[in-house]
Amino acid sequence: MTERRLDTGTEQLLGSVRAHVATLTFNRPEKRNALGDIVTPALRRMLLEVDQDPDVRVVVITGTGQAFCSGGDVSGMGGGSSAASAPHQDKVRALQQKQYDLTLRLHELSKPTIAALPGAAAGAGMSIALACDLRIAAENAFLVPGFTRIGLSGDYGASWFLNRLVGPAVAKELFLTGRRLQSDEARALGLFNEVVAFDDLADRTRALAAQIANGPPIAIGYMKQNIDRASTADLRTCLDWEAERTITCGRTEDHKEAVSAFLEKRRPIFHGR
């Protein structure tokens, strides 16, 4: 299977597609893959591109070296830029839009997403990891809000994701103390789906992504929507959604192929139709 390189517009973000899996890789190892004025806009654009790419069924986000993403580049903070003089509400609206175009877009992506963490995910980097559907981490990886260290309250959905995944008590403890959540504790809390040796991370991520990418894309997309909406809707509404989507899936070629494969005792081949 050949690999197709994606043009991200910068070497700070690498992109490729192989076997229906798009991989976006933070590539600022000298900055522990910190966000910035080049890599972050590129990531926003690429999320939109891979979501619209019919060849992509799964999206993996990872980082080079031994970090996932260390969040905002602190060396560029402190109010020294010309943007610091902009009116307060203009800056609020600008950040709101940036958040919508990054973590909200990632969370609502129509395709399953996997964060593969070779190391630290801090601040907004933690938010990006938690916005993904699944997280697989190396043993040395950890999560840390990090906002108290720079005198900020948190952004890019960190408080929402943590509260939703581990509850308000743990979320408040992590935010208020700023302590690291090591891989074993994150796994126990359900924040990491798997923890593997650092040298095994790439192979295990590829295997997990391939397993999902080889499934029925339409049905998997509906599964993601059903589970995401179940946290905010009542049972009756969820039952209605499930019924509508199940009947829709039953009319697809993929469903017919799955039934035929089951009866013929072979592995199905899905085409997303």
N, C-alpha and C positions, 0 to 999 in steps of 0.2 A: 504494500500500500504506500503510495507516494505522499509526501508531505507538501502542503501548499503554504507558502509563507504569506502572511498578511501584512499589508503596508500600514503600519501604525503612525508613520510620519516621524518617528524618533527611535533612536536606539535605546532610550530609557524604558521603552515598553516593547517587548518582543511578542510577536503573534504568529500562530501557525494553526493549520487545520490538518488533521490526519484521522482517517477512519471515522468521520463524522464528529470528531472531538476538537473543539477549538481551545487552544491554550494561550492565555495571556500572561506574560511573565514580567513582573517588575524587574528592571535591570539597572539599579543604582546601588551595587553592592558597597561602594565606598561610603554611601549615606545610609546603609542598612535598608535600602529600598524605600527611602522616605518619599512622600508625595511632594509635588512642586508644580510650578507654572507650566512645565512641559509635559511631564508624565501624567498628571491628573486629567487635563483636558483630553489627552490621547486615550486614556482609559474610558472616559465618558463616550467618546466617539466610537470606540471599538465595541463597547457593550451594545450600542445601537446597531452596529454593523453585523455582529455575529448573531444577534437576535433575529435579524432580517434575512440571514443567509440560509437558504433552504438545505444546504449541505451539512449544516451544523445541527447536531442533536443534543450535545452536552458541552458546557463551557467550564474549563478549569482555569482558576486564577492561582498563581504561585509567584515565588520570588527567587532570584538567583542568590547564590551564596548561602549563608546560614541565617537569613532573615526572611520573613514574609513581607512585612511592610511596617516600618517604625512610625507611621503616621506623618503629621505635618513636619516639614523641615524647620526646626526651631531656629536655625541660623537666619531664616528669612522672616522671623516674627519680630514683634517689638514696636510696630508702628512707624518704622522708618521710611516706608514707601509713600509715594504720592497718593496712593489710594487711602491712606490713613486720614487724609483731610476731607474725604467724601462725607456727605451727610449721613447721620446714624442710620436712618431708615433705608437709604440706598444700599448701605453695606449689609444690613439685615436681609433685604430682598435679594441681593446678589448671592449671599451665602445660602439662603433658602433654595434658590434655583440650582446652585451647584450641588446641594444635597439631593434634590429631586433627580438630577441628571446622573448621580453616581449611585448612592446606596439605595434610593427608592427604585431606580431603574434596575439595579442588580437584583434586588429582592423580588421585583415583579417580572423579571425576565420570563419569557414564555417557555424557556428550556431549562432543564435541571443544571444547577451550578455546583461546583466542588471547589472549595478552598484547600489547597495543599500547602501546609505550613512547614517549611524547613527550619524555622526558628521563630523569632519574636513577631507578634502582631500587637502593635501598641497604638493607643489613641484611635485616630480615624482608620488606621490599618486594622485594628481589632474590629471596628465597625464593618469594614469591607468583608473580613472573614466571616463575621456573624451574619451578614446579609446573604451569604451563600446558603444553599439548601443543605449541603453536607460539608463536613470538615474532617480532613485526615491530616495528622500531624506527626512530625518526627519527635522522638523522645525528648529532645532538648528544646522543643518549642514551648512557648508560653504566651498567655494573654495578659495584657496590663492596660488599664485605662490611661494612666499617665497624665491625666489632665491636672491633677493637683500640683504636680511638679512644675508646671508652667503657668499656674494661676488661671486656668480656664475651666469652664463648667462642663464641657463636652459637646461634641457635635457629630454629624453624620450618622445619627440614629443609635449611638452606643447605648444610651440609657433605655431606649425602647427595646432593642434586641436583647440586652441582658435581662431586663425585667420580664420579657416574654419567655425567655429560655430557662431562667433559674429562679425567678421570683424576686420581689422587691427587697427582701432582707439581704440576700446574697449580693444583689446588684448594688445596693447602697453600701454594703461593706467594702466591695471592691472599688467603687468610686471614691468613697470618703477616705479610705486608707491608701489607695493607690498601689496595693500590693500585687505582686505577680501571681498569676494562676498557672501553676506548672502543669505539664501535660497530663500527669496521672490524675490530678484533681479535676482538671477540665474534662477528662474522659469520664470520671465518676459522676460529674454533674450533668453529663450529656451534651456538653458544648463541643467536644471532639467525638466524632463517630468512631474513629480508630486512631491508635497511636502505634507507630512502627519505628524500627531503627532508621536512623538518618539515611543510611545507604540503600534502604529498601523503599523510601518514600516515592521516588519517581515511578518505579515499577508497579507498586501497589496502586498508585493513583491512576496509572494507565489502565490497569486491570479493572478497577472500579468504574472508570469512565466508559470503558469498552462494554462492560456488562450492561450499563444503562443505555448506551448508544445503540446497542443491538436489540433493544426492546421496541415495542410499538410506540412511535413518537406521539401520535395523537392521544392515545390513552394515557401515556406518561405525562403529557402536558396537562390533561384534565386532572390527573392525580395530584399534581402540584397545586393547581388552583383549588381543588376541593379541600386539601389539608390546610392551605394558607387561610382560606376563608372560614374554615371551621372554628378558628380561634376568636372570631368576631360575630358569628351568626348563630342563631338558635338551631336546634335539631331539625325542626320542621323545614326550615329553609335549606339546610344541608341535605336533607333527604330529597328535596325537590331538585337541587342541583345534581345530586348523584343520579337520580332517575333520568334527567334530561341528557346528561353526558353518557351514561351507560347505553341508552337507546341510540344516541348518535354514534358511539363507537361500534355498536352492533351492525351499523350500515356500512362500515369501512371495509376496504379490501384487506387490511391488516387483520381484522377479526376473522374474516373468512380463511385467510392464510393460516392463522393460529389454530383454528379448528381442524383444518385439513392436516396440518403438521402433527397435531395431537393424535388424530386417528391413524396417521401413517407412521407414528412413532419416529419422527424426525424433528430437527430443530427448525423453527420457522424463520423466514427471512422477511423482514418488515421494510416497507417502502414509504411509510407515512402517507398512505392514501386510504 
